[in-house]
Amino acid sequence: MHAPRPARPPSATVPRRRRFTARTADRHELYQIAVQDPESDLGFLERAFRRWRKRTPYHFREDFCGTALLSATWAGKSAHHTAEGFDLDAATLAWGHAHNLRPLGDGAARVQLHQRDVRARGRRPADLRVAQNFSYMVFKERAELLEYFRAARADLARDGVFALDHYGGLEATKELVETRRCGGFTYVWEQARYLPGSGEYTCHIGFRFPDGSRLSRAFSYEWRYWHLTELHDLLLEAGFRDVHLYFEQGDADGEGSGEFKLDPDGRTSRECLGIVTYLIALP
């Protein structure tokens, strides 16, 4: 399953001099370029882990892993780093195996991909388990999300860390369309519908190309928008002992800077139009 990060700056790995068109482009590749930055994400997560656990994590679990780019990047760190990815989409997992795991060579054996529900147990408890890019919002009922958090707590190393990110800010639930240039194409993020009474939240990702062609709504999401305080309380109810909030810091224009700071009240990010917050949950 793919999910967005609307305020993500373009990745440093954008291919140069590529001529993308709707006919030739691969939507999974475009998504990885526009939305994901695995080195930065894993760098932050490892720093947070070491702060709270005073050791190095080695076994990584990526829920809703999609193409498993994070898992592949993790396993590429050393011969001691292993990963498991969980997702229900067989075609996306196959794409990730071909494009992200196969280039690891022998290291690909350190990644196990499972076409299973994220509430299923892994082969062994994870040191660091993540649900990136707001993908848990696929659970629309409180009981379902609580069940997922309880499963995550039960299948985590005793001194492990469960991390998930949240999208908030002044425009998070506003119906809007935003665009951002990403090298050889334009990334389109559409917040199509938000119903405050039910929390129903419909979003899309599309891509536009210099020749005028486009991939409209290449990815679509039918979610429930969960507020940060709801997630915090549910994690505690699921059995986590502590939940620490790392807010993305805003720049002078009220945009997210990509830097995260431990900030329990979110005082430094109150005016951000779109803000990503990491919840670091400790069993």
N, C-alpha and C positions, 0 to 999 in steps of 0.2 A: 504494500500500500504506500503510495506517495502522499506527502502532505507538504504544505508550503511554509516558507518563512518569508513573509512579505517584505520585511525591512533588511534583508540580507544584502550586503554589498556584493558586487560581482566577484567571483572567485578568481584567484591569481592563476588558476589553471585553465582559463579560457583559451581555446585554441586560436592561434593567430592566423590571419589571412584565410580563414575558412569561409566559404561562400554557402551559407545555409539558405535553403529554400524549403517551402512546405513539402515539396515532392521528395527531396533528398534527406531531410533532417530526421533524426531519430528522437522521439519525444523524451525517452528516458535520458539520453545524453544531454538534451537541452535542459531538462530538469536538474540534473546533477551540476551543470555549469551555473545555472541561474540561482539555485536555491541552496545547494550544499557546499560546505567548506569543512571537510572532515578533519583536517589538521588543526584548525582553530577550535572546532567543537571538542575534539579529544584532548587538546591541550588544556582547555578550561576544565573539562571534567576530571582529568588526572590531577590538576592542581587542587581542585576542591576535594577530591578523594584523599589526597595526601594530607591536606589540612585537618580533616576530621578523623582519619584512620592511621596516620603516621606510618604508612607503608606504601609499597607499589602495588597497584592492581594488575592482575595478569589475565584473569578469565572475564570476558566481556560478553554481555547479552544485549542484543539489539531487537527490541519488540517493534512490530510494524516495519520490518527492515527494508521492504521494497527491493531495490537492487543491491542491498547489503554493502553499500559503499563504505559506511562507517566500520562495519565488521572487517572488510577486506583491508582497510587502512590500519586498523588495530592489529590484525594478524601480521601485517608487514613490518611491525616495529621490531620484532626479534623472534627467535625460535621458541621463546618462552610465552609469547602472547597468543592466546587462543580466543575464539569467538563463536557464538551461536546466534543465528538470526531466525526470527519467527515471522511468518507472513502467510496469508491465505491465497495469494495470487500466484499460481504456478508459473504463468508466463513471465511475470516480472522477476520471480526468483531465478528462472532459467536465464533471463537476460543478464542478471547480476552475476550468475556463475560464469557465463561466457565472457563478460566484459570487465568484471572486477576481480573475480577469484582466479580465473585462468592465468592472468598475467603474473600472479604470485608464484607460479611454478610449483615447486614442492611445498611452498608455504600455504597453498590452497587447502591442504589437508588439515590445517589448523583452524579452518572455518567449517562449521556444520550448519547448513541451512535446513529449516524445518517448515514444511507446508502445514502448519498447525496453528490453532488458536493461541493467542498470546497468553491465555490463562493456563496453558499446558506447562508441565514441568520440563526443565531442560535436562541435559545429560548430567550436569553437575551444577551446584549453586554458583551463581555469578558473584565475582567481586564487585563489578560495576555493571549495573543494568540500566538501560535507558529506554525511554519512549519519546522520540524526537519529533519535532515539527507538528505538535499538537494532535498527533494521530489518535490518541486515546479519546478524542471527542467523538469518535465513531460510536462510543457507548452512550446512548441517549437516556438510559434510565439510571437513576441513582444506585439501585441495587446492582446493576451490571458493573458500573465503574467501581463500586466498593468491592465487588467480587474480584475484579482484576487487581486492585491494589492489595487485597489480601493474598492473592496468589503470588504477586510479586514479592511481598514480604516473606511468605513461606519458603520461596525458592531462591533466597538470597543468602550469601555467606553471612555467618554470624556477625562479622565486622564489615559487611558490604555496604554499598551505597546504591540507592535507587534514585535516578534523576529523570525529571521530565521538564519540558519547557512549556510556557504559557504565553499566549499572544493577548496583549491588552493595550491600554492607552486610550486616548480620547476618541480615536477613530476606529477602534477595533470592531465595533458592532454597527458602524455606519455603512449604508449601502453605497458602494463606490467602485471605481475602476482606477487602478494605478498602473503606470508603465515604468520600465527601467531598462536602459540599454545594457546589454551584456555582450560586448564584443560584436559578433556578427549577426546579432538578432536582438529583438526587443521582447522582454518578459512582461506579460500582462497578468496582473492579479485582480480578480473581480470578486468583491463581496456583494453577491447578487441579492441576498435576502436575509434579514434577521427579524425574528418575531419575539419580542421581549416577553410575551406571556408564556411561551413554551420553551424559549431558548433555541428554536429551530434556526439553523445557520447554514446557508448554502453559499459555497464559494467555488471559484473556477480558476484554473491556470491556463493561459494561452500564450502563443508565440507569434510574433510578426517578423517578416523578413525584408531585407532591402529591395527585393524585386517586386514587392507589393503583395506577395502571397502570405498566407497565415494559417496557423493551426489554432482554430478557435476552440476554447474549452477542451484542451487536450487532456486535462485532468479535472474531475469534478468531485466535490465533497458535500455530502449531506450529513451534517453534524448537529450536535447540541453544543451551544456555547456555554462552557463552564467557567464561572468566575474564579479568580485566584483564591479567594477566601474559602470557596466551596472545596477546591482541591486540597487546600491546607487541612481543613477539618476532616475530610474523607481519609486522607493519609493517616492522620492520627487515629481515627476510628478503626482503620484497617490494622493497627498494631504498631505503626512506626512510633518510635520514642521521641524523635525530634525532626522538625522540618525547617530547613534554613532557606531563606529567600535571597537569591542573587539577582538584582535588577540591572538590566542594561542601562548604561548611562546615556543621557541625552546630550546632543550637541547644541550649538547656539540657535539652531533653527527648530529645535524640538524633535529632531529625528534621532533614532537609536544609533549609537556609535559603534556597536559591536563589542564593547567592553562591559564586563559584568562586575558588580561590586556587592559584597554582602551588605544588605540594607533591609533589616526586618520590616520597616514601615514604608519603604519605597519613597522616602521623602525626596530623593534626588531625581526621581523620574516622573513626578506627578504631572508635568506639563508635556510629556512626550505624546506625539500623535499616535505612534505605533511602537509598542514596547514589548520586548521579549524578557521574560523572567524565568530563571531556572529554580525549580524546587528540588532541593537536595534532601532526601529523606533517609534517616538513619534508623535501623531496627534496634 
